[in-house]
């Protein structure tokens, strides 16, 4: 099967990502599509205007550390030279979760917030933020919860277990850490309705580079300006869905994409296991039928695990039914396919022509 290649590139000015607020995406026009796009071109790039780190670029464009490193495996994380090109994220596949409230997909270190709409209306946009998650020995819990309370400039009362850990590492903690630039909770905290004081919060100014990594004691850590924005947007009682979806599949304009992220620490899977998971998701996305997808493209996504959605299959739009007002004696014109099927080839039982 031939997937039409998108070869356009855009060099983005750092000014575009200079603000530190959510990346806001318009929801797809087709409510069945789940791939969102930030820039009009397939692969947006930026050029460093001074010597800096890859993490500086990540923060400027609202990306986490793991994400930008996976997108730029050949770029030195600690020295991006002036004039060097850095690849940025563009498309994302929405997690398989309700499109309301907050979804935290800890496998990709990213949050999706759907602003409230009128009853019965579908969301028109989704806001996305990078965040850090719990370490292997302090895992972020999964499941549905809600925002129980919100505190501005919170104090931190470190649990005894964390105080023991810090003391063993020669970094003793006080019983109470007051508000301030070195408070690990930052300036805002949204407490989740879970046992154990799990929160969505800001960060100590010395730990900003940990955004987009598996580094916390189970909480969700955000960039300072991001959590301040989210704090003002989210009401107490907002539902929160915490999921772990390292592989996602979704449609956009009759093209099926797959997006793969690295496993969390201690949860390594084999390529065969990832392939089996991807097949189940592809089948689910295609009305429980497995299409003739591009296996090379799928293997590339599952091996590289860059987090960048890759097109693996293109279908024809559904065949249009004849209008009831069309006279029976007149032939109904056939819709033009996205690419021409082979002569004398019949549609498959699902009503589509599938490419080679």
N, C-alpha and C positions, 0 to 999 in steps of 0.2 A: 504494500500500500504506500502511496506517495503522500506524505504530509507536506503541504505547501510551506516552504521555509519563509521565515520572517527575518530579513537580513538588515533591517534598518537599525542604526545606532545613533544615540544622542549623547553628546557631552554636556552634562549638567553643571551649571554653575553652583558653587557651594552656597550661594545666596538662597537657592531654592530650598535647601534643607537647613538653613541657618537658624530657623526658629526651633524651639524644643517643645513641640506639641505633637499631638497624635497625627499619624498619617491617616487621612480620611479618604475612604474609597466610596464611590457610588456603587450601589448594588447593581448586578447585571439586569439588563432590560427584561430578559426571560427569567421568570421566577424559579425555573428549574435549573438554571445555571448557578454554579457556585465558585467560579473563578473570578477574582477581582483584580483590577489592573490600575496601577498608579500613573504610569507614563504612557504616552501614545506609541512609543517604539518598544520593540521587544527587549532590548538589552541596554538599559541606560548606564552611562559611564560618567565618571567625574575625573577631573585632572587636578592633582594637588598643586596649589599655588604657592606652597612653601614646604620645606621638609617637616614632616609630622609623622605620627604613628597611624597605623590602620585603625586603631581604636578611636582616634580623634575623628577620622572620617565617619566611622560608625555612629558616633554620638551626633555628629552634625546632620546625618541623614536618618536619625531615629532607628538605627539598627543595633542589634546586640553583637557581642564579641564573636560568639560561635558562628553566627550567621555570616558576618562579613569575611571571616577567615575562611569559611568553606567556599564562599564565592570567589575568593582570590587566593588559591593555594600557592601561587608562585610569587606573591607579594610579601615582602618582609613585614611581619606584624609590627615591629618596633621602629621601622624606618621606611616611610614612603617618601621618596625623593621628589623635590619640586618638579612638576611636569609629568610625573608618573600617572598612568591611568589606573583607576580602581573601578571595578564592576560593582553595581548596586542591585538591590532587589527591585523587582517590578511587580510581577504577578504573584498572587497567593491563592491557594485553594482554601475556602472556608472550612473550618472543622465540622465534622458531622455532629452537630449539636443544635439545640433550638436557637433560632435567630432572635433572641431577646435577652436582655441583661448582659452579663459578662461571661465569656468563655475563655478559660485559661488552658491553652494546649501546652502542657509542660514539655512535651517532646520537641517543640520548636521554639521554646522560650518566648512565646508571644501571646498577647491578650487581644481578644476581639470584643469590642463593646458596641452593642446595638442600641442607639438612643431610643427612648420611648416613642411610640406612635399612637395614633388614635385607635380605639378598639376595632379590630377587624382589618386594619391596614398593615400591609407588609412593610418592613423597614426599607427606607430609601438609601440609607448609607450605613457604613460600619466604620468604626474608628479602631485603629490597631496600635498597640504599644509593645515595645520590647521589654522583657523582664528577666530576672534571675529566678532560679528555683532551688529546691532543697537538694543538699548533697546526698550521696548514696546512703550515708548512715543517718540522715535526717530528711527522709522523703516527704515531699509535698503530698498530702492525701488527695485521693480522687473521689469524685462523686458530685452530687448537687448540694449546694448550700445557699446562703444568702448573706448580704451585708447586714450585720447585726448592729453595728454602731460605728461612728466615725469620730476621730479625735485629731484636732489640730495641735501641732507642736507637742507630741506625746512624750511622756517619760518612758524609759524602758526599764522594766524590772526583770533582769535576766534570770531565768530559772536556775536552780541549783546545779543541774546537770551541765548547763553551759558555763556557769562560773567555775565548776571543777575542770572542765576542758580547758578554759583559758588559763587557769592557774597552773595546770600541768605544762602548758606551753610557755610559761613565764610571762603571761599577759593577764594579770589578775583584774577582775572587774568589780566595781562597787555594787552594792545591793540595788542602787537606783542610779541610772544614767539620765541626767537632766536633759531637757531640750537644748539643742544647739547643733552646730555643724558636724560634730563628731558623734552624734546620736545615731546608732545603726538604723533607727526607724525613720530618720529624716524628719521632714516637717509635717507629714500627713500620714495617717494610718487608718485603713478601713478594716475593721475586725470582722472576720467571718464567723458564721454560726457553727463553729466546730469546737470540740474539746481540744484544749492545748494552746490557746492563744495564737491561732494562725491568722495572719494579716496580709493585706496588700499594702505595702508601705514604700516610703522613699529610701534614701541611703545615706550613709556616712560619706562626706565629700571625698574621703580617701579611698572609697571602695566603688567609685562610679564605674570603673573598668570591669567590674564583676557583673554588670547588666548583660543578660544574654548568656549566662553560664550557670552551671550546677554548683552553687556556692553557698546557699543560705542554710539556716537551721530549719527549713521547711516552709518559711514564709515566701511570699512573692515580692521581689525587690524591683523598684522602678527608678528611672531617671527622676531627679528632683522636680523639674518642671512638669513632667508627665503626670506624676502622682498628684501634683497640685491641681492640674486641669481635671483629672479624673475625679478627684475629691469633690470638686464643685459640680460635676455633672451627675454623679451617681447618688441616688436616694437610698436611705436605709430601707431594707426589705428587697432591694434589687437581687434577682436570682443570679447565682454564680455557678457555672458548670466547670468543674476541673476535670480535664480529660488528658489522655496520653495517646496521641495519634501520630506516630512517626511517619506513617505513610498515609497520604490523602489522595483521593481521586475525585475529579469533578469536570463538568462540562463548561464550555464557553463557545457559543456560536457554532454548535454541532461538532466541535473538536473536543476530544477527551484528553485530559491532562493527568499526569501522575506527579506527585511531589514527595520526595523522600528525605528524611532527616536522620542523622546519626542516632544510635541508641544512647540512652542515658547510661551513666557509669554503672557497671554491675548488671546490665541487662542486655548484654551482647547477643545478637541473633546472627545466624548464618545467612548467606545469600539465598539459599534454598528456602529458608523460613520467610525471608522478606518477599521472595517471589510468590510463595503460596499465599501470603497475606494480600499482596497486590492483586493476585488473580481473583480472590474473593471480593475485593472492593470493586474491581473492574466489572465483574459479573453483576454485582449489586447495582452499580451505576447504570448498567445497560439492560434494565428490565430482566435481570436474572439470566441473561444470555451472554456468552463469551464471544466478543467480536474478533475479527481477524486483525488484531492490533499489531503494531510494529514492535516485535520482540527485542530488536537491537536497541530501540529507544528506551524501552522499559528496563532492560539490563543496564543501560548507561545511567538511568536515574537511580536504580537501586544500588549500583556500585559506587557512584560518586557521592550520593547522598548530600548534594549541595543545597537542598532546600528550594531549588529553582524548579517550578513546574515545567515538565517536558511533555510535548504533544505526542501521543502514541496512536491515535486513531481519529479518522474523520468520517463522518456519516453524512448522507444526504438529508436535507430537511424532510420532514414527514410529507408524504404525498397529499396534496390538497383534494378534498372531496368536491365533486361537481356541485355547483350551485343549484338549489331547487328551482330557480327561475330559468335555468338553461333548458331550451327546448330539447326533447329527446332526440329529434332528428339531427341536431347539430353535434358534431364531435367535440368532446371536451379536450382542450389543449393540455398536453402533458407538461408538468413543471420541468424546468431545466435543471439538471443535476449539477452539483458543485464541481464534479469532474465526470467525464463521460464513461459510462459502464461499457464493458465489452459487448459487441454485437450479440444479440440473441440471448443475453444473460437475463435471467428472471430475478425479481426481488426475492429476498429471503423471507421466511414466515413473519419476521418482525416488521415488514413493510419498508425496509430500507435496502439500498444497494450498498454493498460493502466493497471497499477497495482491496487491491491485492497487497 
